[in-house]
Amino acid sequence: MEREQNVMEVLGFPQFLCYSHKSQLRIECQKILRLAYACDFIAQVSLQKIYQSTISLFLKALSKMEAEFTNEIRFLKERVLVRQLNQFRPKEGSKKPT
């Protein structure tokens, strides 16, 4: 009881409140708490949508990079094959075996 009175004084309320005033104060505090819960819910939903959008964009960028990387690897493999084939071709000016 003493602690409750100290809290009431710190918050700027009179030292002794009747039951009806405490009841009204409790109702107002519940309204504020409901508003805080609603704001928290809205913030969480917004952050979730931002998170999902960011992950979606990241995955699209990764797939684009993968496609570019795959094309680059294909190009490099073709270059290596061309070099290997050129090694076995007779050089110009050399005699062909008969």
C-alpha positions, 0 to 999 in steps of 0.5 A: 500500500505504501509503495502504491502511494509513493508511485502515485505521488511520483506520477503527480497524483494526490496522495489519497485517491478514492476508489472511483478515481482509481477506477477511472485512472485504471480505465484510462491506463487500459486504453493507453495500453491497448493503443500501445499494443495496436501500435506495436502490432502495426509496427511488427506487421510493417517490419515483416512486410519490409523484411519479406520484400527485402528477402524477395529482392535479394533472391531475385538479385542472386538468381540474376547473378547466378544466371550471369555466372553460369553464362560466364562459366559456359563461355570459359569452358568453350574457350578452354575447349577451343584451346585444347582443340587448337593444340591438336590441329596441325599448324599452318605451314607444317606438313600433313602426315601421308 
